[in-house]
Amino acid sequence: MFQLKPNYVTDSDNKKVAVQLSIKTFEKVEEILENYSLYKLMEEESDEKPLGVKEAKAYYKKLKKKK
């Protein structure tokens, strides 16, 4: 696990209104969220039968044509 080192931005009443993170920390948080979202999506679709090699190739060819 990595350590978060936030810098808090406060208003005139000294209430926290925002957080600053280093780019490296932000990118790590972003990666974690993307991976979690992908995992949840895959978990939802887990009841579907996986495609075979031929079916997968045909499916990807269709995707390329749609672009």
Beta strands, then each sheet from edge to edge (+ up, - down):
strand 1: 7-10
strand 2: 16-20
sheet 1: 1+ 2-
end
